[in-house]
Amino acid sequence: MSIKSEFCKNFKTKPKSTLRRIGLELEFPTVTSAGNAINYNVVRSLFAYLKKTSWTTHMDEGTNEVVSAEKNISESKGRFGYENDVISTDVGYCTIEVSLTPEIDLKTLENHWNLLKNIIVQFLNSHNSYLLGYGVQPLSLPSKKLIANKGRYIFFEQDSMNRFIDQKMGVDLHVFATSAANQCHIDIYKDEAIRAVNICNGLSPLITVLTANAPIWAGKLDTEWIDVREIFWDKSWSNRVNQTGIPDTFSSYNDYVNRLCEFRPLMVKRNGEYIKILDCRTFGEYLKKGSTNKGETVSGKFVDLKASTSDINFHAGFAWWNVRLSPSHGTIEFRVSGQQPQNAILSVPALALGIIENLDEAEKLYGKFNHNDWQKLRFDTLRHGFGAKINNISVIPLVKDLLAISEKGLKSRGLKEEVYLNEFIKRYKSRKNPADNAIEIYKKKGMDALVKELHIK
């Protein structure tokens, strides 16, 4: 099978009547009552508790630390491999990640999330710990000490630099130990995927206007960015600029795959074990070398490594773009939003789903400006939110258009899911996103009041 065929095989032909499914990957900064990152022992206790309540736990192959637990809370089985819900840690052990099996509608997805949320929140409350509806740890400094005990992170650390984080605290990678995103997967079909990823990447700065939620971190107000979590990608992977932000447009599946092959390779997975790719400048070179590759395990053992076309599916996860295709699941993944306050967690997938369901009108909005104009807008929205401009034109009417497009798309499904946009419509009308609210609380009442306001209950 060619690499393009391998990449495309899970993007199916669009059925005539089946509703798109929606999956969620929710990350939450997890803190003490004082707002600092929780102790690792709380995470260990959480996994022990889940194991006692019939969750299956999994250990990292490099450290033998329990790093995740899975169980089927919902009746949904998803499309490709989403068999169970997963509770895990992200890059930081103090970032709890909840991955939900996809659901057919937003109401069912909300009920599904509430079941999982209640399990986690009840446990954390008993340990005076809390999930935050926020995009970054508000107090704790980025540090190697916050990294989850997963062996594969040594490969990222070896590739990371010190252009952003002081060397005494670790390397630039370690800033991701403090970040938390609200990411969603939506079924996307073969004939629309490339068009959709171009449009949605272009429009992603307008999503930032509505969702920016990380202006205060490391114990103070950032003086430049209202969503510092998103700019972490640019600051911390300055040696991988082709893998972050809004990519240039793709002309075809071949173009998308070729772009992935231009990345410097990191690792592959074999029988549950992560293996670092050695002595290759690009992933494309790794594929061409075939069976003559060399690799290194997380324990430092050097091994022979044979390239497989199926490696493209794992490698595609290193495209840290605002919106990307997920070949393993046949989905489009929206990654631009930081975690939201409790009343808007489902608003992010609602907005994304509505855009996909009304792609023709979304394309018209996208077509009002050149792609590089949208790329430039990304930085202005990360600084100014509703005050941002594109070609000296306010984003406010564009945000209104985006909400109307999404609302129409959701209405076309006939499930009254447009109600999940209500919080975003309120933000548009008030011209205030969560970052604006966080800054106001912080300035008037201080850090303690902000942290309490952000608790997920």
C-alpha positions, 0 to 999 in steps of 0.5 A: 500500500502506498503512503497516500493510500495508507493515510487516506484509508480511514477517510470514508465516502460520505454516507447519505444519512449518517450523522457525523460523530463528535469526540472530545479530548479535554485537558485540565490544569489540576491544582490545589486549593491554593492554585498550585499544581497538585502533587504527583501522589494525587495522580497516583491515588486517582489511578489506584481509585479508578482501578478499584472501580473496574477501570483498566490501568496501563503502565508506561513501558519506560517507567512502569508508572501507571499513566492512564485508565480506560473504561467504556462509560458510554454505549458508543463505540466510535468509528476507528479504534475509539473503544473506551473512555480514557483518563490520563495525564498529558505532558504534565502530570498536573494536567488531567486529560479525558478522552471520550469515545465519540457520540452521535450528537452534542446532548449525548456527548454532554451527558457522557462528559458529565458522567466522567467529570463527576467521577474525577471531581468527586475524587479530587474534592476528597483530596482538596484538588480541583480541575480548572476551566482554564488554558494553563497552570495559573501559578506553577512555573514550567519545570521538568519537575511537572513532567508526567513520568512517561519514558517517551518524553526523553525523546522530546527533551533531547530535541528541545531547546532553551530559547523560551525556558531558563535552563535551570528549569528544564527545556522548552518542552517543559512549558507544555507541562502547564498547558491545557486544551479543549480539542475535538474530533469530527467525522470528515469524509474523503472528498471534503477533508483537504478542503475542510482542513484549509478552511478551518485552519484559516478561520481558526483565529476567529475561534481564538477570539471567542475562546482565548483563556490563558492571560495569567500564568506563572503567577502573573498577568502576561503583558503581551498575550491573552492566550499564551497557551497557543503561543507556547507552540511557536516559542517552544518549538522554534526548531519545528516551525513547519509543524505549528500554527496555521500551515500553508494551504494543501492542494491534495492528499499527496501534498498533505502527506508530503508536508508530513514527510518534510518534518524532522522525525521523532519516533515510531511505535512498535508493539506498544514501545516507542522507538526514536528514529536515528540518523534521518533528516526527514520522515521521508528519508526514514521511509526511503531507508526502509529496513536499514533504519536504526532506532533507540528505545526509551531505555537507551538500547539501539535496535534495527528499525524497519520503516512501515507505510503505516507509520504515517498515521502515528507521525501525523500526530506531530502536526501540531497545527491549529486544525489537522487531519487524523488518519487513524480515526478518519476525523478532522481535529480542532486543536486551537482552543484552550480549556474553557470555563465549565459553561462552555466546554461543549461550545467548542465542539459545537462551533467546530461541528457547525462549521463542518456541517456548513462548509460552503458558507464557511469557505465564502467567509474564508475567501474574503481574505488571502490565506496569509492574511489569516495566518497573520491574524492568528498572532493579533487575536492571541494578543487582542481578542475582539480588538484584533484586525485583519487588513485593518478590518475589525474581526467583530463582524467576521466572528458574527458571521462565523457564529451564524455559519455554525448555527445554520450548520447545527440547525441542519442536523435537526437536533436543536444543538445550536443551543450549545452556541449560546455562551459564544453568542453572549461573548460576541455580544459583550465583546468579552472572552474568558481571558478578558473575564480572567484579567478583570477578576485577577486585577480586582480580586486577585489570584485566589478569587480567579482560581476559585472562579475557574473550579470545575464543579 
